Amino acid sequence: MKLSARPLLPLVAGVVLATIAPSTIVGQDWAKARLEASPRHREYVSVKAGNRTVQALVVYPEIKEKAPVVILIHEIFGLSDWAREMADELAGQGFIVIAPDLLSGFGPNGGGSSEFPSQDAVIKAVSGLDPDVVNADLDAAADYGKHLPAANGKLAVVGFCWGGGKSFAFAAHRKDLSAAFVFYGPGPADVSTITAPIYGFYAGNDARIGATVPDTVAAMKAAGKKYEPVTYDGAGHGFMRAGEDPGNTVPGNKTAREQGFARLVKLLHEMKSAPTASLTAPASTTAHKSAPAASCHDTSSAATTSI
């Protein structure tokens, strides 16, 4: 593990936050161990979002050339060990990954995800975040990333669970994205402002989210937007995390995790080499048929949390 401070960059202050601890509420020992064994350089920084200060993990790839920046939006469980490990794993594929803690400043004593006393408290806090504040925080992380000397100007967003819905919503908000990747999250009510292609990753055993996909396909098609959803049969909601958990007992989660990650990396590399203009052209959408669903690992109402 390599940690270091960054100099000030335009619009933001980059510093190591030595007091930031990884979330111990929903942290997974296996994910934490993998992160700590990583050779990649990572650092915690603070970025300014209006009058807020957002704490974020930044992980750099070990490559010679400049790289695209990927904003990673965590699950409803906050910036957990798995979210940080996922950021590191994506960086290992050749991308600068920035994972903001969207609970920054909302925890006890002004802390973030790691300061909440229970998983339920984290879920409640994430569920109650103001969508406009979330977009402003993501804007701050994106602006920080674009000013990094090692960045090549390409910007993408990827989100999981609650973060999947926020990834889709951020694509409707931010006009300079090269792509958005949505893992088992619903689309926004208004897709007309989306300019980037959207790639969806859905679980066959997740009707709560899967049932929203046909309407999203129709809305994106009507608006002339590019949306390519893929459903992984036999997998449940949260398969990207569950599929690499050593305690996973659902084979479909592991398969979906492997296939989903390979697809994500392939699309990111295509984004890296393609001209930006070609990424915004409308395209037909496809989706695999979903199987009947099991209930989501989060018990909050989809209508109020948009997980």
Helices and strands as residue ranges (DSSP letters): H 29-37, E 42-49, E 52-59, E 67-73, H 81-91, E 96-100, G 108-110, G 113-115, H 119-127, H 131-146, E 151-160, H 162-173, E 179-183, E 198-205, H 207-210, H 213-222, E 227-236, H 239-242, H 251-273, G 276-280, H 302-305
